[in-house]
Amino acid sequence: MTHTVPAAEVRHISVQRGSREILQDVSLQIGPGEHVMLIGPNGAGKSTLLQVMAGEIPVAAGAVWLNGRAMHEIGTRELAQARSVYAQSLVMRVDFLARDVVAMGRRPLPAESRDDDAMAVARAMQATESTHLANRRCDTLSEGELARVSLARVLAQEAPFVLLDEPAATLDMRHQHLIMHRLGVLAHKGTAVLSIVHDINLACRYADRIAVMHQGRLVDCDVPERIANADLLQKVFDYPVRILQEEGSAVPVIVPDAGGRRVFGE
């Protein structure tokens, strides 16, 4: 997929915390209409990269671009309108009604775009199957229900760039697939989407491209069929895997393949 101007781009970025380099010379482009999923082991730098692309943390080297503009040139309010972010730390267990939390997603928009707030909130809650929770207080919801309400808040913003840190983490199987489907629909309508997932099979089924992080570096970024490579995944995750193919489907399936071997020692 080729785009003249990426919706978001990082060029040779590095991020340092103390003496530790969290990201090392990472470059990635995400085009309008594309859903890129980040995978990799814990501590690989996925969340840090997402925060960098959201404009939330500074970089030690390199550049971050949004719609062809350097991130440091974009003001706070304009940035809030240009992208929406979902993260576990932003999931609000508060005594507000769910519909009011979803409506918070509309606040960054300019006044002339706020006339259809109620419709946008309704659409977002319907998309995440959280409409029946509208009049529930968020501090009474389960983790999965609260996640769907928070995802609805992100969708209600209708930003051209959406970033999500583990949006499927607390969801049941149905809602994991529902949310990934909705994000795919959103991308195919022109939104750029970047999400972190730990379930490689979800990524293989729904991503346009999969970016693989390992030890602070981007080691590969390609279509799912090419990322579903046993040698690559075994090296990155330090665990044996096997690649299967669903009958009648081009979607690869990754399964653990310890095969009775001692992987962890005694």
LOFIDREN-201813 format. One record per residue (C-alpha): residue number from 1; x, y, z. Coordinates in steps of 0.02 Angstrom, whole numbers, plus 50000, padded with zeros to 5 digits. Example, Ala and Ser with C-alpha at 12.3 -4.5 7.8 and 13.67 -1.06 7.14 Angstrom:
2
+-----+-------+-------+-------+
:   i :    px :    py :    pz :
+-----+-------+-------+-------+
:   1 : 50615 : 49775 : 50390 :
:   2 : 50684 : 49947 : 50357 :
+-----+-------+-------+-------+
***
This chain:
266
+-----+-------+-------+-------+
:   i :    px :    py :    pz :
+-----+-------+-------+-------+
:   1 : 50000 : 50000 : 50000 :
:   2 : 50078 : 50165 : 49944 :
:   3 : 50032 : 50337 : 50008 :
:   4 : 50102 : 50505 : 49954 :
:   5 : 50089 : 50578 : 50129 :
:   6 : 50083 : 50457 : 50277 :
:   7 : 49954 : 50495 : 50411 :
:   8 : 50091 : 50466 : 50540 :
:   9 : 50276 : 50431 : 50527 :
:  10 : 50427 : 50411 : 50638 :
:  11 : 50600 : 50428 : 50563 :
:  12 : 50751 : 50353 : 50649 :
:  13 : 50686 : 50389 : 50822 :
:  14 : 50772 : 50342 : 50983 :
:  15 : 50703 : 50359 : 51160 :
:  16 : 50812 : 50353 : 51314 :
:  17 : 50766 : 50334 : 51497 :
:  18 : 50917 : 50360 : 51606 :
:  19 : 51055 : 50254 : 51533 :
:  20 : 50934 : 50135 : 51447 :
:  21 : 50887 : 50157 : 51264 :
:  22 : 50704 : 50106 : 51252 :
:  23 : 50689 : 50133 : 51064 :
:  24 : 50835 : 50122 : 50944 :
:  25 : 50830 : 50197 : 50769 :
:  26 : 50647 : 50154 : 50736 :
:  27 : 50563 : 50208 : 50574 :
:  28 : 50381 : 50171 : 50532 :
:  29 : 50247 : 50244 : 50419 :
:  30 : 50058 : 50223 : 50435 :
:  31 : 49951 : 50276 : 50290 :
:  32 : 49770 : 50337 : 50288 :
:  33 : 49657 : 50185 : 50272 :
:  34 : 49783 : 50067 : 50351 :
:  35 : 49778 : 49966 : 50512 :
:  36 : 49952 : 49925 : 50574 :
:  37 : 49969 : 49812 : 50726 :
:  38 : 50121 : 49808 : 50840 :
:  39 : 50174 : 49641 : 50914 :
:  40 : 50323 : 49590 : 51018 :
:  41 : 50370 : 49524 : 51190 :
:  42 : 50350 : 49623 : 51351 :
:  43 : 50476 : 49765 : 51360 :
:  44 : 50505 : 49769 : 51172 :
:  45 : 50459 : 49954 : 51160 :
:  46 : 50283 : 49941 : 51087 :
:  47 : 50195 : 50058 : 51209 :
:  48 : 50339 : 50182 : 51201 :
:  49 : 50327 : 50187 : 51012 :
:  50 : 50139 : 50215 : 51021 :
:  51 : 50164 : 50357 : 51145 :
:  52 : 50295 : 50435 : 51032 :
:  53 : 50176 : 50429 : 50883 :
:  54 : 50039 : 50504 : 50992 :
:  55 : 50154 : 50649 : 51035 :
:  56 : 50152 : 50607 : 51220 :
:  57 : 50338 : 50582 : 51253 :
:  58 : 50493 : 50666 : 51180 :
:  59 : 50624 : 50578 : 51075 :
:  60 : 50812 : 50583 : 51100 :
:  61 : 50843 : 50574 : 50913 :
:  62 : 50744 : 50569 : 50752 :
:  63 : 50580 : 50650 : 50700 :
:  64 : 50393 : 50620 : 50717 :
:  65 : 50275 : 50677 : 50579 :
:  66 : 50086 : 50688 : 50573 :
:  67 : 50000 : 50719 : 50406 :
:  68 : 50162 : 50785 : 50333 :
:  69 : 50198 : 50906 : 50477 :
:  70 : 50331 : 50890 : 50610 :
:  71 : 50248 : 50845 : 50775 :
:  72 : 50337 : 50985 : 50871 :
:  73 : 50252 : 51113 : 50757 :
:  74 : 50077 : 51054 : 50804 :
:  75 : 49993 : 51140 : 50951 :
:  76 : 49912 : 51045 : 51094 :
:  77 : 49732 : 51078 : 51041 :
:  78 : 49763 : 51037 : 50859 :
:  79 : 49852 : 50877 : 50910 :
:  80 : 49704 : 50828 : 51019 :
:  81 : 49592 : 50845 : 50866 :
:  82 : 49711 : 50752 : 50750 :
:  83 : 49726 : 50591 : 50848 :
:  84 : 49634 : 50491 : 50980 :
:  85 : 49718 : 50372 : 51102 :
:  86 : 49661 : 50218 : 51197 :
:  87 : 49770 : 50152 : 51338 :
:  88 : 49735 : 50052 : 51494 :
:  89 : 49795 : 50200 : 51598 :
:  90 : 49659 : 50308 : 51517 :
:  91 : 49516 : 50189 : 51556 :
:  92 : 49415 : 50287 : 51683 :
:  93 : 49333 : 50195 : 51827 :
:  94 : 49237 : 50348 : 51887 :
:  95 : 49061 : 50381 : 51949 :
:  96 : 49010 : 50461 : 51783 :
:  97 : 48878 : 50383 : 51672 :
:  98 : 48950 : 50283 : 51528 :
:  99 : 48870 : 50396 : 51397 :
: 100 : 48952 : 50548 : 51478 :
: 101 : 49123 : 50466 : 51470 :
: 102 : 49097 : 50425 : 51286 :
: 103 : 49043 : 50606 : 51257 :
: 104 : 49213 : 50663 : 51325 :
: 105 : 49286 : 50603 : 51162 :
: 106 : 49198 : 50748 : 51075 :
: 107 : 49276 : 50885 : 51182 :
: 108 : 49433 : 50915 : 51076 :
: 109 : 49328 : 50951 : 50921 :
: 110 : 49296 : 51131 : 50866 :
: 111 : 49126 : 51204 : 50908 :
: 112 : 49063 : 51193 : 50729 :
: 113 : 49088 : 51005 : 50732 :
: 114 : 48992 : 50976 : 50893 :
: 115 : 48814 : 50986 : 50825 :
: 116 : 48805 : 50798 : 50799 :
: 117 : 48882 : 50750 : 50967 :
: 118 : 48733 : 50645 : 51019 :
: 119 : 48733 : 50548 : 50855 :
: 120 : 48922 : 50520 : 50862 :
: 121 : 48909 : 50454 : 51041 :
: 122 : 48765 : 50339 : 50992 :
: 123 : 48861 : 50273 : 50841 :
: 124 : 49017 : 50240 : 50944 :
: 125 : 48922 : 50148 : 51081 :
: 126 : 48829 : 50044 : 50953 :
: 127 : 48995 : 50000 : 50869 :
: 128 : 49067 : 49934 : 51033 :
: 129 : 48903 : 49852 : 51089 :
: 130 : 48896 : 49964 : 51242 :
: 131 : 48731 : 50054 : 51208 :
: 132 : 48644 : 49958 : 51348 :
: 133 : 48775 : 50026 : 51469 :
: 134 : 48739 : 50210 : 51429 :
: 135 : 48650 : 50246 : 51594 :
: 136 : 48766 : 50140 : 51702 :
: 137 : 48899 : 50221 : 51810 :
: 138 : 49073 : 50173 : 51753 :
: 139 : 49125 : 50120 : 51928 :
: 140 : 48993 : 49982 : 51921 :
: 141 : 49053 : 49906 : 51757 :
: 142 : 49159 : 49751 : 51732 :
: 143 : 49333 : 49770 : 51658 :
: 144 : 49272 : 49716 : 51486 :
: 145 : 49120 : 49830 : 51491 :
: 146 : 49227 : 49977 : 51545 :
: 147 : 49350 : 49942 : 51405 :
: 148 : 49211 : 49946 : 51276 :
: 149 : 49147 : 50112 : 51344 :
: 150 : 49323 : 50183 : 51337 :
: 151 : 49344 : 50119 : 51160 :
: 152 : 49180 : 50204 : 51115 :
: 153 : 49252 : 50367 : 51184 :
: 154 : 49399 : 50349 : 51064 :
: 155 : 49285 : 50311 : 50916 :
: 156 : 49168 : 50456 : 50958 :
: 157 : 49310 : 50578 : 50932 :
: 158 : 49315 : 50532 : 50747 :
: 159 : 49499 : 50579 : 50733 :
: 160 : 49595 : 50540 : 50573 :
: 161 : 49728 : 50444 : 50671 :
: 162 : 49682 : 50318 : 50807 :
: 163 : 49809 : 50237 : 50924 :
: 164 : 49764 : 50093 : 51038 :
: 165 : 49870 : 50006 : 51170 :
: 166 : 49802 : 49829 : 51193 :
: 167 : 49620 : 49866 : 51150 :
: 168 : 49576 : 49680 : 51160 :
: 169 : 49664 : 49643 : 51325 :
: 170 : 49511 : 49632 : 51439 :
: 171 : 49381 : 49580 : 51311 :
: 172 : 49298 : 49411 : 51286 :
: 173 : 49320 : 49319 : 51122 :
: 174 : 49166 : 49394 : 51037 :
: 175 : 49212 : 49572 : 51082 :
: 176 : 49395 : 49549 : 51035 :
: 177 : 49341 : 49505 : 50859 :
: 178 : 49205 : 49638 : 50858 :
: 179 : 49327 : 49777 : 50903 :
: 180 : 49457 : 49718 : 50778 :
: 181 : 49323 : 49711 : 50644 :
: 182 : 49263 : 49887 : 50687 :
: 183 : 49442 : 49953 : 50681 :
: 184 : 49462 : 49873 : 50510 :
: 185 : 49303 : 49956 : 50448 :
: 186 : 49365 : 50121 : 50519 :
: 187 : 49531 : 50102 : 50428 :
: 188 : 49449 : 50055 : 50264 :
: 189 : 49350 : 50218 : 50273 :
: 190 : 49514 : 50315 : 50277 :
: 191 : 49567 : 50322 : 50459 :
: 192 : 49746 : 50275 : 50503 :
: 193 : 49748 : 50149 : 50646 :
: 194 : 49893 : 50089 : 50752 :
: 195 : 49859 : 49958 : 50886 :
: 196 : 49961 : 49849 : 51002 :
: 197 : 49905 : 49669 : 51022 :
: 198 : 49977 : 49518 : 51111 :
: 199 : 49872 : 49391 : 51017 :
: 200 : 49970 : 49360 : 50857 :
: 201 : 49823 : 49269 : 50780 :
: 202 : 49713 : 49423 : 50799 :
: 203 : 49848 : 49522 : 50711 :
: 204 : 49860 : 49394 : 50570 :
: 205 : 49673 : 49398 : 50545 :
: 206 : 49641 : 49586 : 50552 :
: 207 : 49801 : 49686 : 50519 :
: 208 : 49845 : 49762 : 50352 :
: 209 : 50026 : 49756 : 50409 :
: 210 : 50109 : 49687 : 50566 :
: 211 : 50258 : 49779 : 50643 :
: 212 : 50370 : 49668 : 50750 :
: 213 : 50463 : 49747 : 50895 :
: 214 : 50610 : 49666 : 50984 :
: 215 : 50730 : 49743 : 51111 :
: 216 : 50684 : 49920 : 51062 :
: 217 : 50702 : 49893 : 50876 :
: 218 : 50579 : 49869 : 50734 :
: 219 : 50640 : 49705 : 50662 :
: 220 : 50508 : 49684 : 50527 :
: 221 : 50348 : 49760 : 50459 :
: 222 : 50250 : 49672 : 50325 :
: 223 : 50085 : 49590 : 50279 :
: 224 : 50027 : 49451 : 50398 :
: 225 : 50071 : 49311 : 50276 :
: 226 : 50254 : 49363 : 50280 :
: 227 : 50263 : 49397 : 50467 :
: 228 : 50192 : 49223 : 50502 :
: 229 : 50367 : 49152 : 50491 :
: 230 : 50417 : 49023 : 50622 :
: 231 : 50601 : 49073 : 50625 :
: 232 : 50560 : 49257 : 50650 :
: 233 : 50429 : 49229 : 50785 :
: 234 : 50533 : 49100 : 50879 :
: 235 : 50680 : 49219 : 50884 :
: 236 : 50576 : 49368 : 50940 :
: 237 : 50470 : 49278 : 51071 :
: 238 : 50600 : 49149 : 51123 :
: 239 : 50474 : 49009 : 51109 :
: 240 : 50445 : 48875 : 50975 :
: 241 : 50294 : 48899 : 50862 :
: 242 : 50214 : 48813 : 50715 :
: 243 : 50123 : 48897 : 50570 :
: 244 : 49959 : 48819 : 50516 :
: 245 : 49838 : 48866 : 50379 :
: 246 : 49650 : 48867 : 50404 :
: 247 : 49562 : 48760 : 50275 :
: 248 : 49492 : 48870 : 50138 :
: 249 : 49575 : 49026 : 50212 :
: 250 : 49733 : 49123 : 50177 :
: 251 : 49745 : 49176 : 50360 :
: 252 : 49894 : 49094 : 50447 :
: 253 : 49872 : 49023 : 50622 :
: 254 : 50016 : 49023 : 50747 :
: 255 : 50018 : 48889 : 50882 :
: 256 : 50145 : 48848 : 51019 :
: 257 : 50253 : 48701 : 50972 :
: 258 : 50353 : 48646 : 51123 :
: 259 : 50315 : 48466 : 51074 :
: 260 : 50358 : 48397 : 51244 :
: 261 : 50529 : 48481 : 51244 :
: 262 : 50594 : 48567 : 51399 :
: 263 : 50584 : 48750 : 51355 :
: 264 : 50609 : 48824 : 51528 :
: 265 : 50729 : 48698 : 51605 :
: 266 : 50694 : 48611 : 51770 :
+-----+-------+-------+-------+
***
